[in-house]
Amino acid sequence: MRRIINSVAPIRICDNGGWTDTWFAKYGNIFNIAVYPYAEVQIEVMPLQDGKPDISIYAENYGEQYIVNRERLGYDKHPLIAAAIEKMNVPTDISISVTIFSEAPAGGSTGTSAAVTVALIGALDRLTPGRLTPHEVAHLAHKVETEMLNQQCGIQDQLSAAYGGINYIEMFDYPYASVSQINVPDSIWWELERRLVLIYLGKSHSSSRVHEQVIKHLENEGPDCKKMCDLRKTAPIARDALYKGDFLALGQSMIQNTEAQQNLNPALVGEDARKIIEIAKDHGAVGWKVNGAGGDGGSITLLCGSMSFTKRDLIKEIEQENKLYRNITIYLSRHGLRVWEN
């Protein structure tokens, strides 16, 4: 019988303590916020029929449709998709058509690729006996990137996509971590959502020579170096501030984290990000965080002041400053990975 499996997973912003969720950090503290827009996956499942492809992929954002050879998956095109399918051991007696879409721009430094992988693994999990927990899905998604594709990758993006909500992650021994969700009254949740702005800087972020230099430097200095400790400190400050509903303190933790990123290497806070920060200051923003590892391109999270019109004026000026800058409408995601069938 024909089945349609749907799954969605949120992206993340405001990742205080990022860089400490990596193999060279060994242990870390991370605060992050899961938000819409989702990464979306839909799988149409049919009985295997002679003459019809058993696995087809539609990467909707790229306008690409192609057939995957189960015997020779290969990683030449959209390797995350191929690796996730290989990892999940799709049964050989069915034909599947996989559609993947996200409104969040690729390379936006918001964990979009991790959200796609989590959503895809969650959907593929419906094709085999048993069910994975959110933590297990996140762990598998991380292994796809690091072990199968040999990419540099921390653990926080996959955990945020799997759990949703606002998270405090304690990585006690890479890659093993505990996740504590920060539950706050609706009034704090709504106010946080109202104040947050996500600005895409107009070009995709990608791991670069700068990141390789930073990693080599941190690896040589060791996990207890001051630069790592400065980053770790920002996560509990953000956690405690949010519990209190203290948005000024939350904003300060974001600023502190961005300065700590810059101390790793000045190029991690690029020219576009600095320009956005100056505009944000002029409009009374109380916090800013260069998302992800930082560097050229990507995105920045802003925490605005108490008046809504200043947020609208801020967005307007940013988009007028450079036609490539774009506000991405976000909503806080109370849920992480969700999987269901039509």
CORRA-V689551 format. One record per backbone hydrogen bond with DSSP energy under -0.5 kcal/mol. NH is the residue of the N-H (numbers start at 0). CO is the residue of the C=O. E is the energy in kcal/mol with one decimal. If there is no record, write none. Layout:
<<NH	CO	E> <NH	CO	E>>
This chain:
<<2	44	-2.1> <4	42	-2.9> <5	339	-3.5> <6	40	-2.3> <7	337	-1.9> <8	38	-1.8> <9	160	-0.6> <10	34	-1.7> <10	36	-0.6> <11	109	-2.7> <12	32	-2.5> <15	13	-1.9> <15	30	-1.1> <17	14	-1.8> <19	16	-1.9> <21	18	-0.5> <25	21	-1.4> <26	24	-2.1> <27	170	-2.2> <29	168	-2.4> <30	15	-2.8> <31	166	-1.9> <32	12	-2.1> <33	164	-2.7> <34	10	-2.4> <35	330	-3.0> <38	8	-2.8> <39	100	-3.5> <40	6	-2.7> <41	98	-2.3> <42	4	-2.9> <43	41	-0.5> <43	96	-2.6> <44	2	-3.1> <44	42	-0.6> <45	94	-2.9> <47	92	-1.5> <51	48	-1.7> <55	95	-2.2> <56	65	-3.0> <57	97	-2.9> <58	63	-2.5> <59	57	-1.4> <59	99	-1.6> <60	99	-0.6> <61	58	-1.1> <62	58	-0.8> <62	59	-0.9> <63	58	-1.8> <65	56	-2.3> <67	54	-2.6> <68	66	-0.5> <69	67	-0.8> <71	68	-0.7> <80	77	-0.9> <81	77	-1.7> <82	78	-3.0> <83	79	-2.2> <84	80	-2.1> <85	81	-2.4> <86	82	-2.7> <87	83	-1.8> <88	85	-1.1> <89	84	-0.8> <93	90	-0.7> <94	45	-3.6> <95	53	-3.4> <96	43	-2.2> <97	55	-3.0> <98	41	-2.9> <98	96	-0.5> <99	57	-2.3> <100	39	-2.4> <102	37	-0.9> <107	104	-1.1> <114	110	-2.3> <115	111	-2.5> <116	112	-2.3> <117	113	-2.7> <118	114	-2.5> <119	115	-2.6> <120	116	-2.7> <121	117	-2.5> <122	118	-1.9> <123	119	-2.8> <124	120	-1.8> <125	122	-1.5> <126	123	-1.9> <127	124	-1.1> <136	132	-2.4> <137	133	-2.4> <138	134	-2.3> <139	135	-2.4> <140	136	-2.6> <141	137	-2.2> <142	138	-2.1> <143	139	-2.2> <144	140	-1.5> <145	141	-2.5> <146	142	-2.1> <147	142	-1.7> <148	143	-1.1> <150	144	-2.5> <154	20	-1.3> <158	154	-1.5> <159	155	-2.5> <160	156	-2.2> <161	157	-2.0> <162	158	-2.6> <163	159	-2.8> <164	332	-3.1> <166	31	-2.5> <166	164	-0.5> <167	179	-2.6> <168	29	-3.3> <168	166	-0.5> <169	177	-2.3> <170	27	-2.2> <170	168	-0.6> <171	169	-0.9> <171	175	-1.0> <172	175	-1.6> <173	25	-2.4> <175	172	-2.9> <177	169	-2.2> <179	167	-2.6> <180	178	-0.5> <181	165	-3.3> <182	180	-0.9> <183	181	-0.6> <187	184	-0.7> <188	184	-2.3> <189	185	-3.4> <190	186	-1.9> <191	187	-2.7> <192	188	-2.4> <193	189	-2.3> <194	190	-1.9> <195	191	-1.6> <196	301	-2.1> <197	327	-0.5> <198	196	-0.5> <198	299	-2.5> <199	197	-0.5> <199	325	-3.1> <200	297	-2.7> <204	106	-4.2> <211	207	-1.8> <212	208	-2.3> <213	209	-2.4> <214	210	-2.7> <215	211	-2.2> <216	212	-2.3> <217	213	-2.9> <218	214	-2.8> <219	215	-1.9> <220	216	-1.8> <221	217	-2.1> <224	221	-1.4> <228	224	-2.2> <229	225	-2.7> <230	226	-1.3> <231	227	-2.5> <232	228	-1.8> <233	229	-0.6> <233	230	-1.0> <234	230	-0.6> <234	231	-0.9> <235	231	-0.7> <236	232	-1.2> <237	233	-2.1> <238	234	-2.5> <239	235	-2.6> <240	236	-2.3> <241	237	-2.2> <242	238	-2.0> <243	239	-1.6> <244	240	-0.8> <244	241	-0.8> <245	240	-2.8> <246	244	-1.1> <249	245	-1.9> <250	246	-2.5> <251	247	-2.1> <252	248	-1.9> <253	249	-1.7> <254	250	-2.2> <255	251	-2.9> <256	252	-2.0> <257	253	-2.3> <258	254	-2.5> <259	255	-1.9> <260	256	-2.4> <261	257	-2.2> <262	258	-1.6> <263	259	-1.0> <263	260	-0.9> <264	260	-1.4> <267	264	-2.4> <268	265	-1.4> <269	267	-0.6> <269	294	-0.7> <273	269	-2.4> <274	270	-2.0> <275	271	-2.2> <276	272	-2.4> <277	273	-1.9> <278	274	-1.8> <279	275	-2.7> <280	276	-2.4> <281	277	-1.8> <282	278	-1.0> <282	279	-0.6> <283	280	-1.8> <284	279	-2.6> <285	302	-2.7> <286	302	-1.3> <287	250	-0.6> <288	300	-2.6> <290	288	-0.5> <290	298	-1.6> <293	290	-0.9> <294	267	-2.5> <297	202	-2.4> <299	198	-2.0> <300	288	-2.8> <301	196	-2.9> <302	286	-2.6> <303	194	-2.4> <303	301	-0.6> <309	306	-0.6> <310	306	-0.8> <310	307	-0.5> <311	307	-1.8> <312	308	-2.5> <313	309	-2.3> <314	310	-2.4> <315	311	-2.2> <316	312	-2.4> <317	313	-2.4> <318	314	-2.4> <319	315	-1.5> <320	316	-1.9> <321	317	-1.2> <324	321	-1.4> <325	199	-2.3> <327	197	-2.8> <328	326	-0.6> <330	35	-0.9> <332	33	-2.6> <333	331	-0.7> <335	162	-0.6> <336	161	-1.1> <337	7	-2.2> <339	5	-2.3> <341	3	-2.2>>
